[in-house]
Amino acid sequence: MLLLRANVGAGDVWITPGGALEPGETAEQAALREETRIEAVELSPCVWTRVHRFAWCGQRYEQRGQFFIARVEAPDICRDGCGPEELQFLTEWRWWTADEIAASDAVFAPRTLAKTLPAIFACEYPDEPIPLND
């Protein structure tokens, strides 16, 4: 699984790629565009949703996310989809296995990632997206 190490002032956390929708864009289109520029892959149905509230540069935000799975052969990652503000706090990009995530002491977002990955890696997608609001 591709994860990005982010440091937003409260310590490092490993996050999934993602971000805001462009005008007229669907969540599926954004999933293929955001941070990675991985294209020409088939996406799973939406497997998770998440509401995340946080402060950034003195403002409060509420981020609503939809998570999709794109199976790829660990390609090189293109950072061209990142803006300068993202590159300030995204410090590392790497591919993780489910076992590495489960054994790690690192902080992941969503925090329940290690528990929810085995079924996803086995292509056992839920009938309805699972809310991961932690």
C-alpha positions in Angstrom: 0.0 0.0 0.0 1.3 3.4 -0.9 1.5 5.8 2.1 3.0 9.2 2.5 4.7 10.4 5.6 3.3 13.8 6.6 4.5 16.1 9.4 2.0 18.9 10.1 3.6 20.0 13.4 2.2 17.3 15.7 4.7 14.6 14.7 4.8 12.2 11.7 1.8 10.3 10.5 1.6 8.0 7.5 -1.4 8.9 5.3 -3.0 7.7 2.2 -2.7 9.8 -1.0 -5.7 12.1 -1.5 -7.0 15.6 -1.4 -9.6 18.0 -2.6 -11.9 17.6 -5.6 -11.4 19.9 -8.5 -14.6 21.6 -9.8 -16.7 19.1 -11.7 -14.5 16.2 -10.7 -15.7 12.9 -9.2 -14.1 11.2 -6.2 -13.0 8.4 -8.6 -11.3 10.9 -10.9 -9.6 12.6 -8.0 -8.3 9.2 -6.7 -6.4 8.7 -9.9 -5.1 12.3 -10.0 -4.1 13.0 -6.5 -0.4 13.1 -5.5 0.6 10.0 -7.5 -0.6 10.5 -11.1 -1.1 6.7 -11.3 -3.4 6.4 -14.3 -5.0 3.7 -16.5 -5.9 1.4 -13.6 -9.2 0.1 -12.5 -10.5 1.3 -9.1 -12.4 -0.8 -6.7 -15.8 0.4 -5.4 -15.5 2.9 -2.5 -14.3 0.7 0.4 -14.0 3.3 3.2 -15.2 6.7 4.1 -13.7 9.0 6.7 -14.4 12.4 8.3 -11.3 14.1 9.6 -11.3 17.3 11.5 -8.0 19.2 11.9 -6.4 22.6 12.3 -4.0 23.9 9.6 -2.4 27.3 9.5 -4.7 28.7 12.2 -7.9 27.5 10.5 -10.2 24.5 11.3 -11.1 22.1 8.5 -13.4 19.1 8.0 -12.2 16.7 5.4 -14.6 14.0 4.0 -12.8 11.3 2.2 -13.7 8.3 0.1 -11.1 5.5 -0.3 -10.7 3.3 -3.4 -8.2 0.6 -4.1 -6.1 0.7 -7.3 -3.9 -2.4 -7.8 -0.6 -1.6 -9.4 2.9 -3.1 -9.6 4.6 -0.6 -7.2 5.5 1.9 -9.9 7.7 4.9 -9.4 5.7 7.7 -8.0 5.4 11.1 -9.8 5.1 14.0 -7.4 3.9 16.4 -10.1 0.4 16.3 -8.6 1.6 17.9 -5.4 1.5 21.7 -4.9 4.3 23.5 -3.1 2.3 23.5 0.2 2.0 19.8 0.1 5.6 19.2 -0.6 6.4 21.2 2.6 4.9 18.6 4.9 5.0 15.4 2.8 8.5 14.1 3.7 8.5 10.5 2.4 6.6 8.2 0.1 6.9 4.4 0.3 5.1 1.1 -0.4 4.1 -0.9 2.7 2.8 -4.5 3.2 0.0 -5.2 5.5 2.4 -7.1 7.8 4.8 -4.1 7.9 1.9 -1.8 8.9 0.6 -4.2 11.6 4.1 -4.6 13.1 5.1 -0.9 12.9 5.1 1.6 15.9 4.4 4.4 13.4 1.2 6.4 13.5 -1.2 5.8 10.6 -4.3 7.5 9.4 -6.8 6.2 9.5 -5.7 4.6 12.8 -7.6 1.4 12.1 -5.7 0.8 8.9 -3.8 -2.3 10.1 -7.1 -3.9 11.1 -9.0 -3.1 7.9 -6.3 -4.0 5.4 -6.3 -7.8 5.4 -9.8 -8.1 3.9 -9.0 -5.3 1.4 -5.8 -7.0 0.3 -7.8 -10.2 -0.2 -10.2 -8.4 -2.5 -13.0 -8.7 0.0 -14.6 -5.4 -0.6 -17.6 -4.4 1.6 -21.1 -4.0 0.1 -21.2 -0.5 1.6 -18.2 1.7 2.4 -17.0 1.3 6.0 -16.8 4.5 8.0 -13.3 4.9 9.5 -13.9 8.0 11.6 -11.2 7.8 14.2 
